[in-house]
Structure formats: C-alpha cells, structure tokens
Amino acid sequence: MNIAANIADALDETADEGGIGHALFADAPRSVSFNKLRKRLLRQMRQAFDDFDMLKGQKRWLIGVSGGKDSYGLLALLLDLQWRGLLPVELIACNLDQGQPNFPKHILPEYLKSIGVKHRIEYRDTYSIVKEKVPEGATYCSLCSRLRRGNLYRIAKEEGCDALVLGHHREDILETFFMNFFHGGRLASMPAKLLNDEGNLMVLRPLAYCAEDDMAKFAAAMQFPIIPCDLCGSQDGLQRNAMKDMLADIERRMPGRKDTMLRALSHVNPSHLLDPKLFDFSSLMVTEPSPKSE
C-alpha cells in the first residue's frame, strides 16, 4: 500500500476545514512551524512504510510506549494517520512497568485513557534482575533491553498482533551502527523491519528516517507527560552517549552528515567490503584479453 501521495493532501484538507486531526491534537499549536514539523514527520514515516513494505499483511500492531518522547511521538503520529484513514491497522499501546523505583504508575494509564487508546499495562520486575546480574559500574542497557523486548514479544502474541512497533529514530540507528563498528567489530545497525527468531512476529521502526531533534520538538509542542528513565539516566559514560556526542559534533561541523550516513546504510556495495560471506571474491577471475586483430 503506497500512501505517499495522500499524506500532504490529507493534512492540507484538514487544515482548510479548520480541523485538527485526532483528538490528542486538540491542544497542539496552530503555528506554521508546528504544521511543517508534523507534515515532515508524517512524510518520513510514510516513506519508511513504503520503503520497507511495513503494511503488507498487517492487521494489528502492539505499540511499545515507554513514557519517553519518542514512543509518545510514535503513537501520536500513528493515530494521526489512522484517523485520516491512511493506516488500516488496529493499534494497541503497551507499557511494560519494569519495577523501577519511584516509577509513576498512574501517568501512562491516565494519559492513554484520556485520548481513547486501547492499551495494556504489564508489570514485570526486570529492574531487580538487571541490578542483580549486572556488575557494579557496568551498563544496564543491554540486559534491560533484552528483558523488555522478550516481554513485549510475548505480549504482542497474547494480544494477537502481527507486529511490535518501536519508537527508534534516525539517531538510534546511527548510534547503534557506530557502537557495532567501534566496539563490536561488525557492520550492523537497527533494521527498520525485522522478523523475530520464531518467525511469527514483525518488529517495525516507522521513525527510522525521523530526526531525534524533530521528535523532541514534537514532544515539547504536544506537551506529552514524559517519564524519565532513572535506571539508564543514572549512569555516566555509556557507549551510546559517546556515539551521540560524536555524531552531534560531526553534524555541527558538517551539517547534513547524519542524513548522508543514514542513506549510506541503504546503499551497500558488498564487493567493496571485506566479507567473503557476502561476496564471492574467489570467483573473481581475470578474463583473457581478445587477440589483437592483424
């Protein structure tokens, strides 16, 4: 399903009619700058849908909502498209309460109920497991992420969903690439579309082309009730933070490099790398030159 031609027209028609879209946009700014931001994010999301055929065979999605700016923004943009008839998929929001101390349990249920979104709140004390298993001074993110993802996979199947949809954006993808590049010794990042190991659930990242700065501006304008991650935020010197700082410095010195790097991830030439599993270097042969004609 190609919805590229419909996004801008649908937004313009709504604006002309004085409408606002989904109810959660009732208090959104009416400024030109916000309208441009909203259009840009929807256009980039649509591009990801089209490029990775995200809507093929999809009927029901579980949307991971952590309480951070990106997952709130993801849900809002998906609801916007759904309200406009451009996303024929049922959406279920899900928050995994991981048992972090002082986690404000009331915020997400109250917010999701207020905007009329079907949702599920699941409690699993992965915080205690992470604190027990991870040595003092080591980073929590890897184990925390694996435990969270495993629970979300389970919930998605219990809810009869075809896909788990996550709010990772452009910077998340680039940072993961450079973490693997510098620390893992491999070329790999976060794919926009992934089939789980069991082969029965898709993982989708519709914000793959969206900039983190745009998501932050969108969240601030929408006044989402942000819940900080105290578990991760309490740690200094994370490898991901180092990659974020490096990319920010490159972008300051050479504006537009992040978009260039993201494009590079979709233009791979295996014959110009060093992996014999991707390209059959052994089959390369020099052909005999044709004899010169007299």
Contacts in CASP RR format, 6 or more apart in sequence:
PFRMAT RR
TARGET T0000
AUTHOR 0000-0000-0000
METHOD contacts of the structure
MODEL  1
MNIAANIADALDETADEGGIGHALFADAPRSVSFNKLRKRLLRQMRQAFD
DFDMLKGQKRWLIGVSGGKDSYGLLALLLDLQWRGLLPVELIACNLDQGQ
PNFPKHILPEYLKSIGVKHRIEYRDTYSIVKEKVPEGATYCSLCSRLRRG
NLYRIAKEEGCDALVLGHHREDILETFFMNFFHGGRLASMPAKLLNDEGN
LMVLRPLAYCAEDDMAKFAAAMQFPIIPCDLCGSQDGLQRNAMKDMLADI
ERRMPGRKDTMLRALSHVNPSHLLDPKLFDFSSLMVTEPSPKSE
1 49 0 8 1.000
1 55 0 8 1.000
1 56 0 8 1.000
1 88 0 8 1.000
2 50 0 8 1.000
3 46 0 8 1.000
3 49 0 8 1.000
3 50 0 8 1.000
3 81 0 8 1.000
3 86 0 8 1.000
3 87 0 8 1.000
4 46 0 8 1.000
4 47 0 8 1.000
4 50 0 8 1.000
6 84 0 8 1.000
6 86 0 8 1.000
7 39 0 8 1.000
7 42 0 8 1.000
7 43 0 8 1.000
7 46 0 8 1.000
7 81 0 8 1.000
7 86 0 8 1.000
8 39 0 8 1.000
8 43 0 8 1.000
10 84 0 8 1.000
10 85 0 8 1.000
10 86 0 8 1.000
11 35 0 8 1.000
11 38 0 8 1.000
11 39 0 8 1.000
11 42 0 8 1.000
11 84 0 8 1.000
14 20 0 8 1.000
14 21 0 8 1.000
14 84 0 8 1.000
15 35 0 8 1.000
20 26 0 8 1.000
20 28 0 8 1.000
21 80 0 8 1.000
21 83 0 8 1.000
21 84 0 8 1.000
22 76 0 8 1.000
22 79 0 8 1.000
22 80 0 8 1.000
22 82 0 8 1.000
22 83 0 8 1.000
22 115 0 8 1.000
23 115 0 8 1.000
23 116 0 8 1.000
24 76 0 8 1.000
24 79 0 8 1.000
24 115 0 8 1.000
24 222 0 8 1.000
25 76 0 8 1.000
25 80 0 8 1.000
25 222 0 8 1.000
27 223 0 8 1.000
28 34 0 8 1.000
28 38 0 8 1.000
28 221 0 8 1.000
28 222 0 8 1.000
29 221 0 8 1.000
34 221 0 8 1.000
37 214 0 8 1.000
37 217 0 8 1.000
37 218 0 8 1.000
37 221 0 8 1.000
38 80 0 8 1.000
38 218 0 8 1.000
40 214 0 8 1.000
41 77 0 8 1.000
41 207 0 8 1.000
41 210 0 8 1.000
41 214 0 8 1.000
41 215 0 8 1.000
41 218 0 8 1.000
42 77 0 8 1.000
42 80 0 8 1.000
42 81 0 8 1.000
44 207 0 8 1.000
44 209 0 8 1.000
44 210 0 8 1.000
45 77 0 8 1.000
45 78 0 8 1.000
45 81 0 8 1.000
45 206 0 8 1.000
45 207 0 8 1.000
45 209 0 8 1.000
45 210 0 8 1.000
46 81 0 8 1.000
46 86 0 8 1.000
47 209 0 8 1.000
48 54 0 8 1.000
48 192 0 8 1.000
48 205 0 8 1.000
48 206 0 8 1.000
48 207 0 8 1.000
48 208 0 8 1.000
48 209 0 8 1.000
49 55 0 8 1.000
49 206 0 8 1.000
51 192 0 8 1.000
51 266 0 8 1.000
52 192 0 8 1.000
52 193 0 8 1.000
52 204 0 8 1.000
52 208 0 8 1.000
53 193 0 8 1.000
54 163 0 8 1.000
54 192 0 8 1.000
54 193 0 8 1.000
54 202 0 8 1.000
54 204 0 8 1.000
54 206 0 8 1.000
55 87 0 8 1.000
55 88 0 8 1.000
55 89 0 8 1.000
57 162 0 8 1.000
58 89 0 8 1.000
58 162 0 8 1.000
58 163 0 8 1.000
58 202 0 8 1.000
59 89 0 8 1.000
59 90 0 8 1.000
59 162 0 8 1.000
60 89 0 8 1.000
60 90 0 8 1.000
60 92 0 8 1.000
60 159 0 8 1.000
60 160 0 8 1.000
60 161 0 8 1.000
60 162 0 8 1.000
61 78 0 8 1.000
61 89 0 8 1.000
61 90 0 8 1.000
61 91 0 8 1.000
61 92 0 8 1.000
61 161 0 8 1.000
61 162 0 8 1.000
61 163 0 8 1.000
61 164 0 8 1.000
61 165 0 8 1.000
61 204 0 8 1.000
62 92 0 8 1.000
62 94 0 8 1.000
62 152 0 8 1.000
62 155 0 8 1.000
62 156 0 8 1.000
62 159 0 8 1.000
62 161 0 8 1.000
62 163 0 8 1.000
62 164 0 8 1.000
62 165 0 8 1.000
63 71 0 8 1.000
63 74 0 8 1.000
63 75 0 8 1.000
63 78 0 8 1.000
63 91 0 8 1.000
63 92 0 8 1.000
63 93 0 8 1.000
63 94 0 8 1.000
63 165 0 8 1.000
64 71 0 8 1.000
64 74 0 8 1.000
64 93 0 8 1.000
64 94 0 8 1.000
64 95 0 8 1.000
64 96 0 8 1.000
64 152 0 8 1.000
64 164 0 8 1.000
64 165 0 8 1.000
64 166 0 8 1.000
64 167 0 8 1.000
65 71 0 8 1.000
65 72 0 8 1.000
65 74 0 8 1.000
65 75 0 8 1.000
65 93 0 8 1.000
65 94 0 8 1.000
65 95 0 8 1.000
65 108 0 8 1.000
65 112 0 8 1.000
65 119 0 8 1.000
66 95 0 8 1.000
66 96 0 8 1.000
66 227 0 8 1.000
66 229 0 8 1.000
67 95 0 8 1.000
67 107 0 8 1.000
67 108 0 8 1.000
67 224 0 8 1.000
67 225 0 8 1.000
67 226 0 8 1.000
67 227 0 8 1.000
68 219 0 8 1.000
68 224 0 8 1.000
68 226 0 8 1.000
68 227 0 8 1.000
68 228 0 8 1.000
68 229 0 8 1.000
69 215 0 8 1.000
69 216 0 8 1.000
69 218 0 8 1.000
69 219 0 8 1.000
69 224 0 8 1.000
69 226 0 8 1.000
70 167 0 8 1.000
70 168 0 8 1.000
70 169 0 8 1.000
70 172 0 8 1.000
70 207 0 8 1.000
70 212 0 8 1.000
70 215 0 8 1.000
70 219 0 8 1.000
71 166 0 8 1.000
71 167 0 8 1.000
72 219 0 8 1.000
72 222 0 8 1.000
72 224 0 8 1.000
72 226 0 8 1.000
73 167 0 8 1.000
73 215 0 8 1.000
73 218 0 8 1.000
73 219 0 8 1.000
73 222 0 8 1.000
73 224 0 8 1.000
74 165 0 8 1.000
74 166 0 8 1.000
74 167 0 8 1.000
74 206 0 8 1.000
74 207 0 8 1.000
75 91 0 8 1.000
75 93 0 8 1.000
75 117 0 8 1.000
76 218 0 8 1.000
76 222 0 8 1.000
76 224 0 8 1.000
77 206 0 8 1.000
77 207 0 8 1.000
78 87 0 8 1.000
78 91 0 8 1.000
78 165 0 8 1.000
78 206 0 8 1.000
79 91 0 8 1.000
79 115 0 8 1.000
79 117 0 8 1.000
81 87 0 8 1.000
82 89 0 8 1.000
82 91 0 8 1.000
90 118 0 8 1.000
91 117 0 8 1.000
91 118 0 8 1.000
92 118 0 8 1.000
92 119 0 8 1.000
92 120 0 8 1.000
92 159 0 8 1.000
92 161 0 8 1.000
93 112 0 8 1.000
93 117 0 8 1.000
93 118 0 8 1.000
93 119 0 8 1.000
93 120 0 8 1.000
94 119 0 8 1.000
94 120 0 8 1.000
94 121 0 8 1.000
94 122 0 8 1.000
94 152 0 8 1.000
94 155 0 8 1.000
94 156 0 8 1.000
94 159 0 8 1.000
95 108 0 8 1.000
95 109 0 8 1.000
95 119 0 8 1.000
95 120 0 8 1.000
95 121 0 8 1.000
95 122 0 8 1.000
96 122 0 8 1.000
96 124 0 8 1.000
96 126 0 8 1.000
96 148 0 8 1.000
96 151 0 8 1.000
96 152 0 8 1.000
96 155 0 8 1.000
97 103 0 8 1.000
97 105 0 8 1.000
97 121 0 8 1.000
97 122 0 8 1.000
97 123 0 8 1.000
97 124 0 8 1.000
98 124 0 8 1.000
98 125 0 8 1.000
98 126 0 8 1.000
98 127 0 8 1.000
98 144 0 8 1.000
98 147 0 8 1.000
98 148 0 8 1.000
98 231 0 8 1.000
99 123 0 8 1.000
99 124 0 8 1.000
99 125 0 8 1.000
99 126 0 8 1.000
99 127 0 8 1.000
99 128 0 8 1.000
100 127 0 8 1.000
100 229 0 8 1.000
100 230 0 8 1.000
100 231 0 8 1.000
101 127 0 8 1.000
101 230 0 8 1.000
102 230 0 8 1.000
103 227 0 8 1.000
103 230 0 8 1.000
104 227 0 8 1.000
105 121 0 8 1.000
107 225 0 8 1.000
107 227 0 8 1.000
108 119 0 8 1.000
108 121 0 8 1.000
108 227 0 8 1.000
109 119 0 8 1.000
109 121 0 8 1.000
111 224 0 8 1.000
111 225 0 8 1.000
112 119 0 8 1.000
113 119 0 8 1.000
120 155 0 8 1.000
120 159 0 8 1.000
122 151 0 8 1.000
122 155 0 8 1.000
124 147 0 8 1.000
124 151 0 8 1.000
126 144 0 8 1.000
126 147 0 8 1.000
126 148 0 8 1.000
126 151 0 8 1.000
127 231 0 8 1.000
129 143 0 8 1.000
129 147 0 8 1.000
130 140 0 8 1.000
130 143 0 8 1.000
130 144 0 8 1.000
130 147 0 8 1.000
130 231 0 8 1.000
131 140 0 8 1.000
133 143 0 8 1.000
134 140 0 8 1.000
134 143 0 8 1.000
137 235 0 8 1.000
139 235 0 8 1.000
139 238 0 8 1.000
139 239 0 8 1.000
140 231 0 8 1.000
140 232 0 8 1.000
140 235 0 8 1.000
141 232 0 8 1.000
141 238 0 8 1.000
141 240 0 8 1.000
144 231 0 8 1.000
144 232 0 8 1.000
152 164 0 8 1.000
153 164 0 8 1.000
153 196 0 8 1.000
153 201 0 8 1.000
156 163 0 8 1.000
156 164 0 8 1.000
156 201 0 8 1.000
157 200 0 8 1.000
157 201 0 8 1.000
161 201 0 8 1.000
162 201 0 8 1.000
162 202 0 8 1.000
163 201 0 8 1.000
163 202 0 8 1.000
163 203 0 8 1.000
163 204 0 8 1.000
164 201 0 8 1.000
164 202 0 8 1.000
164 203 0 8 1.000
164 204 0 8 1.000
165 203 0 8 1.000
165 204 0 8 1.000
165 205 0 8 1.000
165 206 0 8 1.000
166 203 0 8 1.000
166 204 0 8 1.000
166 205 0 8 1.000
167 205 0 8 1.000
167 206 0 8 1.000
167 207 0 8 1.000
168 190 0 8 1.000
168 205 0 8 1.000
168 207 0 8 1.000
168 208 0 8 1.000
169 207 0 8 1.000
169 208 0 8 1.000
169 210 0 8 1.000
169 211 0 8 1.000
169 212 0 8 1.000
169 215 0 8 1.000
170 207 0 8 1.000
170 208 0 8 1.000
170 209 0 8 1.000
170 210 0 8 1.000
170 211 0 8 1.000
170 212 0 8 1.000
170 258 0 8 1.000
170 259 0 8 1.000
170 262 0 8 1.000
171 211 0 8 1.000
171 212 0 8 1.000
171 244 0 8 1.000
171 247 0 8 1.000
171 258 0 8 1.000
172 190 0 8 1.000
172 212 0 8 1.000
173 189 0 8 1.000
173 190 0 8 1.000
173 205 0 8 1.000
173 208 0 8 1.000
173 262 0 8 1.000
173 265 0 8 1.000
174 189 0 8 1.000
174 243 0 8 1.000
174 247 0 8 1.000
174 258 0 8 1.000
174 261 0 8 1.000
174 262 0 8 1.000
175 240 0 8 1.000
175 243 0 8 1.000
175 244 0 8 1.000
175 247 0 8 1.000
176 188 0 8 1.000
176 189 0 8 1.000
176 190 0 8 1.000
177 187 0 8 1.000
177 188 0 8 1.000
177 189 0 8 1.000
177 261 0 8 1.000
177 265 0 8 1.000
178 243 0 8 1.000
178 246 0 8 1.000
178 247 0 8 1.000
179 239 0 8 1.000
179 240 0 8 1.000
179 243 0 8 1.000
180 186 0 8 1.000
180 187 0 8 1.000
180 188 0 8 1.000
180 189 0 8 1.000
181 187 0 8 1.000
182 243 0 8 1.000
183 239 0 8 1.000
187 273 0 8 1.000
189 265 0 8 1.000
190 205 0 8 1.000
190 208 0 8 1.000
191 205 0 8 1.000
192 204 0 8 1.000
192 205 0 8 1.000
192 206 0 8 1.000
192 208 0 8 1.000
193 202 0 8 1.000
193 203 0 8 1.000
193 204 0 8 1.000
193 205 0 8 1.000
194 202 0 8 1.000
194 203 0 8 1.000
194 204 0 8 1.000
195 201 0 8 1.000
195 202 0 8 1.000
195 203 0 8 1.000
196 202 0 8 1.000
196 203 0 8 1.000
207 215 0 8 1.000
209 262 0 8 1.000
211 258 0 8 1.000
219 226 0 8 1.000
232 238 0 8 1.000
247 258 0 8 1.000
250 257 0 8 1.000
250 258 0 8 1.000
251 257 0 8 1.000
251 258 0 8 1.000
270 278 0 8 1.000
270 279 0 8 1.000
271 279 0 8 1.000
273 279 0 8 1.000
276 282 0 8 1.000
END
